């Protein structure tokens, strides 16, 4: 059996990771750029949340995330992308950097603080009408660094 060259598929997934990071980092106004990255049968599996299925529920989950985490910023750093033998599915594993602004009351004053966190992610991609779309989106937070 001939070995397929999936470098174009890997490059496309890396490009989509960047598009996704950029759209998520521009806030809730870019839900229209985030939701189409997901396929019609996509599922979010985020920490501390029940699984979320389908575009409408995914839009709602991202909207809530933007409300809960003001000035959100996201950066995917893929470590490994594996393409299935038949080229219609892929796994994308890496690190994701996140940052947001928290507002706290300290001694009667309002203080804003930028919070940064790092997580690990696994995204399963599938081809839908020839285009890569997210099928499963899952991450978990890293333990705090000492």
C-alpha positions as CSV (number, residue, x, y, z in Angstrom):
1,X,0.0,0.0,0.0
2,X,1.3,3.4,-0.9
3,X,2.1,5.8,1.9
4,X,0.0,9.0,1.7
5,X,1.5,12.4,2.2
6,X,-0.7,14.3,4.6
7,X,1.6,17.3,5.0
8,X,-1.1,19.5,3.3
9,X,-3.7,18.3,5.7
10,X,-1.5,18.9,8.7
11,X,-0.7,22.4,7.4
12,X,-4.4,23.1,7.0
13,X,-5.2,22.0,10.5
14,X,-2.4,24.2,11.9
15,X,-3.8,27.1,9.9
16,X,-7.3,26.4,11.3
17,X,-5.8,26.3,14.8
18,X,-4.5,29.8,14.1
19,X,-7.8,31.1,12.7
20,X,-9.6,29.6,15.7
21,X,-7.1,31.2,18.2
22,X,-7.5,34.6,16.5
23,X,-11.3,34.4,16.4
24,X,-11.6,33.4,20.0
25,X,-9.2,36.1,21.1
26,X,-11.3,38.8,19.6
27,X,-14.3,38.1,21.9
28,X,-17.9,37.3,21.5
29,X,-18.2,39.5,18.4
30,X,-16.5,36.7,16.6
31,X,-18.8,33.8,17.4
32,X,-19.7,33.8,13.7
33,X,-16.0,33.0,13.0
34,X,-15.7,30.4,15.8
35,X,-18.8,28.3,15.4
36,X,-18.2,27.3,11.7
37,X,-14.9,25.7,12.7
38,X,-17.0,23.0,14.3
39,X,-18.8,20.3,12.3
40,X,-22.5,19.7,12.4
41,X,-22.1,16.8,14.9
42,X,-19.4,18.4,17.0
43,X,-19.1,18.1,20.8
44,X,-17.4,20.3,23.4
45,X,-15.9,18.4,26.4
46,X,-14.7,21.2,28.6
47,X,-13.7,20.8,32.3
48,X,-16.4,21.1,34.9
49,X,-19.1,21.3,32.2
50,X,-21.5,18.7,30.7
51,X,-20.8,17.8,27.1
52,X,-22.3,20.3,24.6
53,X,-23.5,19.0,21.2
54,X,-24.2,20.8,18.0
55,X,-23.7,24.3,16.6
56,X,-26.5,26.0,18.6
57,X,-25.2,24.7,21.9
58,X,-21.6,25.3,21.0
59,X,-22.4,29.0,20.2
60,X,-24.2,29.3,23.6
61,X,-21.2,27.7,25.4
62,X,-18.7,30.1,23.7
63,X,-20.9,33.1,24.4
64,X,-21.0,32.2,28.1
65,X,-17.2,31.6,28.1
66,X,-16.7,35.2,26.7
67,X,-19.1,36.6,29.4
68,X,-17.4,34.7,32.2
69,X,-13.8,35.5,31.0
70,X,-13.6,39.1,29.8
71,X,-10.9,40.1,27.4
72,X,-10.3,36.4,26.6
73,X,-7.3,35.4,24.6
74,X,-6.5,31.9,23.3
75,X,-3.4,30.5,21.6
76,X,-3.2,27.0,20.3
77,X,0.3,25.4,20.1
78,X,0.0,22.1,18.3
79,X,2.5,19.5,19.4
80,X,1.4,16.5,17.3
81,X,-1.1,16.1,14.5
82,X,-1.9,12.6,13.3
83,X,-4.0,12.0,10.1
84,X,-5.9,8.8,9.7
85,X,-4.8,6.4,7.0
86,X,-7.8,7.2,4.8
87,X,-7.3,11.0,5.4
88,X,-10.7,11.8,6.7
89,X,-10.0,12.2,10.5
90,X,-7.2,13.7,12.5
91,X,-6.1,14.2,16.1
92,X,-4.6,17.4,17.1
93,X,-2.8,17.5,20.5
94,X,-1.0,20.4,22.1
95,X,-0.9,23.2,24.6
96,X,-3.3,26.1,24.8
97,X,-2.5,29.3,26.4
98,X,-5.4,31.3,27.8
99,X,-5.6,34.8,29.4
100,X,-8.5,36.9,30.6
101,X,-9.2,39.8,32.9
102,X,-10.6,39.4,36.4
103,X,-12.1,42.2,38.4
104,X,-11.9,42.0,42.1
105,X,-12.8,44.2,45.1
106,X,-9.7,44.8,47.2
107,X,-10.1,47.0,50.3
108,X,-13.2,48.7,48.9
109,X,-11.6,49.3,45.5
110,X,-12.0,47.6,42.2
111,X,-8.9,46.1,40.8
112,X,-8.4,44.4,37.5
113,X,-5.9,41.6,37.1
114,X,-4.8,39.7,34.0
115,X,-4.9,36.0,34.6
116,X,-2.9,33.5,32.5
117,X,-3.3,29.8,32.3
118,X,-1.9,26.9,30.3
119,X,-3.9,23.7,29.4
120,X,-3.5,20.6,27.3
121,X,-5.9,20.0,24.5
122,X,-7.0,17.2,22.2
123,X,-9.1,18.1,19.2
124,X,-10.5,15.5,16.8
125,X,-11.0,16.8,13.3
126,X,-13.1,15.2,10.5
127,X,-13.6,16.1,6.9
128,X,-17.0,17.5,6.1
129,X,-17.6,18.1,2.3
130,X,-13.8,18.1,1.9
131,X,-13.1,20.7,4.6
132,X,-11.6,20.0,8.1
133,X,-14.1,20.6,10.9
134,X,-13.9,20.0,14.7
135,X,-15.7,16.9,15.8
136,X,-14.5,16.9,19.5
137,X,-13.0,19.8,21.4
138,X,-11.5,18.8,24.8
139,X,-9.0,20.3,27.1
140,X,-7.9,20.1,30.8
141,X,-6.0,22.6,32.9
142,X,-2.4,22.0,33.9
143,X,-1.5,22.0,37.6
144,X,-0.3,25.3,38.9
145,X,3.4,25.7,38.6
146,X,5.4,25.9,41.8
